[in-house]
Amino acid sequence: MKLYSINTGYFKLDGGAMFGVVPKSIWNKLNPADENNMCSWALRCLLIEDGDRLILIDTGMGDKQDAKFFSYYYLHGDNTLDKSLAKHGFTKDDITDVVLTHLHFDHCGGAIIKDNDKLVPAFNNAVYWSNKKHWKWATEPNEREKASFLKENILPIRESGFLKFIEVSDNNKQLATDERIPQLSFFIANGHTEAMMLPIINYKGKTIVFMADLLPSVAHIPLPYIMGYDMFPIKTLEEKKRFLQTAVEKEYILFFEHDPLIECCTVHQTEKGIRANNTFTLSDL
């Protein structure tokens, strides 16, 4: 098995929204805001090469939206999904599986492209993985979360005929597996959005967890640092506490999707609570 970090660019989000109840006087030291209170965040995906499978976890924002949309989110940087795949000798047509942690636009927008006026899958030879609970949540969205679930990113996946679902328990069991994609197991988190899937990979004797939006960045490791975007912040708090304790005990490596600088870290117990320990890139492993 080989793992590759796939940078698809950067975007901006309001710092206050990203750090919730934490005051700007504190979070601005962690990710300094611009004059509009916006902070830069990575759109970092993960590629797994294992035998004849090439599995991409999340797809970034994509580039099919209009100028008005991008004026809100400031997509920037020199990296794109195509460039990052090419760096490792791959194209979109080589991808066999696309695992979508959840269906917010910054995680699944690159799954669908616009071909003339038609919306089609970006990966011609890939199966797309979600789960029924989250799919229902995303396609019947609440008013608060509706702006993050864009129909043009989601519905064409089902229409393509290449959508498959990971079985997620209804009894709050937080681990899921599927024999059809044995390279991964999944930690199911429900605080940010319903049934978000955090892929877990066993690699070189280590356990790597793709953090998606449970922990968007290293700065979000302290327990009170919970995004204003989370639907159920108290549940996020509970999930973070439980996950981080396990991460310390089992020496997990955390892979960050949105941290603008840090790809990976381990965590340890300190007098102030669980904090980042060693930070490094995936290629250092």
N, C-alpha and C positions, 0 to 999 in steps of 0.2 A: 504493500500500500504506500502511496505517496500523497502528500497534502500540499496544496498551493493556496496562498493568500491571493485573492482576486479583488483588486481595488477598482471600483467602477466610478470613482470621482468623489466629490464632497458636496455637501449642501448646507444650508443654514436654517436654523430654527431658533425661536425666541429662547433666550437663556432662562428666563423666569419659568417658562413652560417646561423646560427640560429639567429644572432642578426643584420644582414644586415649592415647598414651604421654606426651603433654605434661602436665606437672604442673599441679595446680589453682592453685598460686601464680602461674603464668603465665597460664593461660587465663581465670582468674576476672577478670582485668583487661580482657579482651576482651568477655566476655559474662557479667556477674556472676550467680552462682547464688543461688537463694533458700535458705531454711533446710533444704530437702530436697535440696539439690544440683542442683536443676532449673533449666535456662535456657530462656528464651522464644525461639522461632524462628518465622519467618514461614511462611505457606502461600501463596506468591505464584505465580500462574500468568501466562501470557502469551497475549494474544488478538491474532490477525493478521487484519486485514480486507483482502482483496485481490479486487477485482471482486465476483463472486457467491459467493466462498468466505469463510467466517468460521471460522478455525481456532483452537481452544483447545488450548494445551499444558498438560497436567496439569489436575487438577480439585480439588486440595485433599483434605481428609479426609472431607468430607461430614458428615452429622449423624444417620445412621440407627443407629449403634451404641447399646448400652445404657449406663446410668449407670456401671456397673462399668468399662467400657472407657474412658469419658471421665475417670474418676477417676485413671487412669494417665497420661493425656496432656493433661489440663487445657486443652481447647479454649477459647479466650477471645478477647476483642476484639469490636468492633461490626461488623466487616466479614463478609460472607458472599459466596458465589459469586453468588447472585441480586442482592444489593445492588450488587456491583461491576459486574456486567454492565449493570444498569439505569442506573448512573451514566453509562455511555457509550451508552445508548439501545438496549440489546439485551436479549433474554431467552434462556433455554436453547433455546427452539425455533428461534432464529435460527442456532444453531451448525451448521455443515455437516460439520466434521471435529473429532475429539478425538484428539490425539496424546498417548499415554501413554509418558513416558520410561522408566518401569518400573512394576511392579505392586505396590510396597509401599503400604500402606494410606494413607499421607499424601500419595501422589501420584495415586491412582486412586479413593479412597473416594467422591469426589463424582460418579463416573461412573454409579453405580447408586443409586437411591433406593428406599425402601420405600413402596409404594402399598397401603394396608391391610396384608395379610400377604404381598403379592407383591413380589418384587424385580424392578425394571424399569429400563431405561436412563433416565437423567436428561435425555438429549438426544434428543428424539423424531425428529429429522430428520438426525442425524449418523452418519457412519461413524467407527468406532473403529480406531485404528492402533496396532499393536504389532509384534513380529517373532517368528517361529517359535521361535528359540533361547530368547528370554526367556520366551515363553509356556510352553514345556515346562518350563523351570526353575521358573517360578512355580506351575505346576499340579502339579508333582511335587517339592515343596520338600524341602530338607534340614532336619534337625531344628533346626539353629541359626537358620535364617532363616524357619522355618515361621510364627512368630507375626506376621511382617510381611506374609505373603501370605494374606489372608483370602478364603476361597472366595466369600463373599457379595459381595465387590467384583469378582471376576474371572469366575467361571463364567457369571453372567447376561449378560455382554457377548457371549460366544460363542453362548449360547442365543438372543440377540436376532436373530442372523443378520446383524448389521452390523459384524462384526469383519473387518478386513483386515490383512495382514502386509506390512511393509517387508522387502525381500529383504536379508538380512545375510549376508556372506560367511563361509565356514567356514575361511578361510585367514588369519585374524587381520587382514584388511584393515580399517582403522579408519574408513573413510568409506563411507557408503551413500547412495544416491539412489533415487528412485522417480518415474517420469514421471507417475504418477497424482496426486502431490502435489508439483508442481514448485516451490512456494514455499519448500521446505525441502531441505536435505541434512542428513546426520546423522553425528556423531562417535560411534563405538561404543566404549564403555568396559566393561571386564569385571572391574575390581577390586572395585567396590562390590557388584555383582551381575552375573549373566551377561547380556551384551548389552544394557546400558542405552544408550538413544539420547539423545544431546544434539543437539537441533535447532539448525541453523545458518541464519540468515536474512540475506539481503542487503538492506539498508535505507538509502536515501539515501547510497549510496556507501560505507557502512560494513558490517562483518560483525559481527553480534550472535550470540553463542552462549548458549543457555539451559543453565545449568550443572548443573541437577538435583543429583545427589549426588556428582558428581566433586569439585566445590568448593561445598559447601552455603552458604558465606558467605565474605566477604572474609578473615575470620580464618583460613580454611583454605588460603590461598594458599601460605604457607611449606611446604616439602616434608614436614617431619615431622608436620604437623598432619593426621592421617588418622584417620577415625572408627573406633571400636571395632566399629561395625556392619558395616564392610566385610568381605566374605567373603575377599578375597585382597589384604591390605594392601600386599604387595610389588608386586603388579601395579598397584594404585592409585598407588603411588609412581612407577613407570615411566610410567604414563599421564599423571600430573600433570606430570612433567618434560618429556615430549614435547609435551604440549598447551601448557603455559605458554611454552615456547620459541617455538612457532609463534605464540602469541598476542602475544608481544612483537614478533616479526618482521613479522607481518601487521596489527598494531595492532587486534586484536579488541576488541570491547566485550563484557564478561562480564555476563550478567544472572543475578542470584542468586535462587533459589527460597526459600531459608531464612534469609537474613540479616535480622535483625529491624529493621535501620535503613537499610541501603544496598541500592538496587536494582541499580545498574550501576557498573562501573569499567573502566578500562583498566589495563594492567600495564606495568612497565618493569624493566630490569635495574639492580640496585643492588649495592653492595659485599657486602651480606648475602644476595644472591640475588634472584630475581624477586619483586617486591612490587607492591601496588596503587599506581597513580599517581593519576589523577583519579577522583573518585567523583561520581555524579550520578543523576538520575532519568531514566526513559525519556522522559518528556515534555520533557526538556531538549534532546533531540536535534533 
